[in-house]
Amino acid sequence: MKDPIFEGEAAITGIGTSIPPNRLEQHEVFQRIEESCQTDEHVMRWARRIFRQCGVDTRYTCEPDFLAEAGTCRYMPGEDGKLVPTTSERMELYRKESVPLALKAAEEALADARLDPAAVTHLITVSCTGQFLPGLDAGLVHELGLSLRVNRIPLIFQGCSAGLKAIQLAKSIVESNATHAVLVVCVELCTIHFQPPSSREALFGASFFGDGASACIVRSVSNGEAHMFRLGKGQSVLIPGSEAEMTWKVGDQGFDLFLSPAIPKLLRTFLREEVQHLLDGRTLPHLWAIHPGGRGIVDAVQDMFALDDSQVFFSREVLRRYGNLSSATILFVLKQMKENLILHGENQAHGISLAFGPGLTAELLAFSYAANTEILEVSGKDAAYV
C-alpha cells in the first residue's frame, strides 16, 4: 500500500520555468556598487562580505538599465540627490514584464504535462513583487486560452514561501475532486525593487535576488503518466516571536526589504521538530528540495539533518545560477531535480520540500518521485492510481 506521508492522490505532472534576457554577472554588479559608493567605506565593507558569501554567480533581470554603468543606472545613482525610480514607475515595469515572463513558464508546464489549456479548472497566481488590475491571472487566461470560467485564485504579497503554499493549495483542490486540474504560476521581479546601496539591508536585496517565473500542473495521477512528483502530507507553521526577522514593505521608491542575519539560527531552533512532526517517525527521505533563500539557509538545513552535498546540490545550483527568485524558486529546484532523476534513470524516491517566508513562516511538503504509473502498479500501489 502507498505511504500517505509521501504519496497522495495529487501530483505535479508538468513544470515550466522562464527568465528574462538580461544577465547580471555577480562581479559586475559588485563593481557598479563599488563605483557608486566610493566615499562610503562602511557600506563597501558590508558589500564585500555579503557578495563574497551569498553563493550567487549570476542572476537575471527584466530591467536593462541594470546593465548600464553605475553613474547612469537610475538604481545606482553616482551622485547624491539624483532621483531613483518611484514605486509607481516600478509597478508599471512590473505590469509590462510580468505577464510575458509568466506566460512562458505556464506554456512550458502545460507542454510538459501534455495538458490542453482548456482542461485547466483552477489558476493560482503567486507574486509579491508587484500588483495591478486587471491582474496577472486575467492576463494569463486570455494569453493561454484558458476557459473564461476558470477559477482564479491570486496569492499576493506572501513572500518566498508562497510558491510551496500554492502547490499545497493545488493539492487540496485536486483531492477534493479528481477531475480538477490546477495551473500554478509564480512570477517575481525582485530586481525592480533594488535600492541605492546605502545600507546593509539594501545590499542584501542587491546581492542575491533575481527575476524569474515558474509554473506547474497539479492533477490526479492517471494511467500513462510519467515523471511525476506525487504530493503527500504538508503543513505550515508560524514561528512565534519572529515577526521582525523578515519584512517586506511598500515604500516610496519600491518595496523595502529587511532580512535578519539571525534567520539561519532561528531555523535551527524549530525546524527539526517540524520535520519530525511531518514525517511522523519515518526516516528522513533522500530527496530535499530546499528553497535557497540564501546560502546560510541551505547551510543550516544541511547541517541540521546531516545531508550530504548531493542532497542540497539543486538548491545551491539554483541559487548560484539564478539567485533567490522568491516564490518562483522552489519550482526551479524541483525542475532541476526532476531532470536529474530522469537522466539517471531513477524509478522512485521519497522527498521533502521546505520554503520560508515572512512571519517567519515555514512551509513543508512531503513528496515522492515516480518515473511512470507502471512502476506504481508493479510496486503494489493503490490500483486507483494506475
PyMOL commands that set and color helices and strands:
alter all, ss='L'
color gray80, all
select helices_A, chain A and resi 26-36+41-53+64-67+87-113+117-119+136-144+162-176+190-193+200-208+243-245+263-279+295-304+309-311+313-322+326-343+373-378+383-385
alter helices_A, ss='H'
color red, helices_A
select strands_A, chain A and resi 10-18+22-25+58-61+122-127+151-156+181-189+211-220+226-238+246-251+254-259+287-290+348-357+361-372
alter strands_A, ss='S'
color yellow, strands_A
deselect
rebuild
show_as cartoon
